[in-house]
Structures are given as C-alpha cells and as structure tokens.
C-alpha cells in the first residue's frame, strides 16, 4: 500500500531509547501528531540531521495508535540550527502551538498561518512586529480575538485622546491613568504598527495569550528572562 506524503513542521522532539526520538509534528491534513523516528540518532539513518524545527517537511508515516511510526522525511531548509534571537522567538511559537493543538484534529488554517509566519519572519527586520501580528491572528482563530473598536463598559468607540487598561477576559476599559492610549489601540486595529511602543504591544499580546492558556506559562519565557540577566 502506497503511503501518502504530508506537509509538516516539527514542533518538538525528545529522545526515545538510545537511538530513536519521538517527534511532535504539525501536519496540514491531520493537525498535531506524535511519531517515533526509529534510529534517528544514528549517523547512517535517513532521519539523521533532517528532523529540525522551523523547516517545512514532507513526511510519510503509518500506524493506527496515537503514536505513529515515521517512515520517510524530506526537508526544505528555512533556517540554520543556530539559536539566535530569531530561533528563540520561533521556540516560543512552537511551544505555544504544542499547548493549544489537540492530537489528530485538522487545523489547516492555522497550519497555513504558521507557514506564512515562518516565511515572513525569515526576511523581516521587524521580528517583534511579525510575531505580534501572528499572535493577534492566532488569538482570533482561537476565539479570543481582541476588540479594538469598543470600550467594554459603555460600548462606545475607542477615542484617540482617552486612556484605557486592557482586561484580558473583557477588552479595553477606560481609565484616567490607563496603560494604553486610544490612538495606540486604534493604530493596532488598523495594522499600523510603525509608531506603536513595542513593550506595550508585547504586554498586550502576552496578557491575551496568557488568558487563552488559562494561566499556563511557557518554558521559553523563562529562557528569555535568563538571556536578559
């Protein structure tokens, strides 16, 4: 029986025994799946040096259980394996996807969004902005999209010269000493990020992502904290 090839990305891998690895893959057709790559640590293995994150893969696998067996893999290079600032950004995104993706549920729209993000972030000089845009799109897909148009209590339109605080489960709430200015909120809603304070923008998406994870934290955030010390 001919095995079907699937577009996929490697999200995470961990050792299995002395020579194999278990990999969490994000596939176009079947969403997140777990596969075992037998002998992947052996230099002569067809999997050796091919299973790397942030590269688009073509894979075949078989098995009826939750843990599949990887049978073939082909790779399109996107990134080097060095852990630069960009790689840590991608590590954060991969960990985020592992937390939110259920096993075996097709997520083609999110797969395409992730693929687009990897292409854009590779060539962009504004990594932070590309990341923030991805987070906003991801929140929208998860049903946690941010209302940038209206104040939560009054329902009135956000005003340029007023200040607001962001309440993750609700939205923007008018406050005399609010953290966000109305003009900043409106600019984000129009995808005009040129004059946005990057720390404020990051604070906004961090709060919204944290709420969508129900308070769960990400290990990659601890990595970022360590790097800044």
Secondary structure, 3 states (H helix, E strand, C coil): CCCCCEEEEEEEEEEECCCEEEEEEEECCCEEEEEEECCCCCCCCCCCCCCCCCCEEEEEEECCCCEEEEEEEEEECCCCCCCCHHHHHHHHHHHHHHHHCCECCCCHHHHHHHHHHHHHHHHCCCHHHHHHHHHHHHHHHHCCCCCCCEECCCCCECCCCCEEEEECCCEEEECCCCCEEHHHHHHHHCCCCCCCCHHHHHHHHHHHHHHHCCCCCCHHHHHHHHHHC
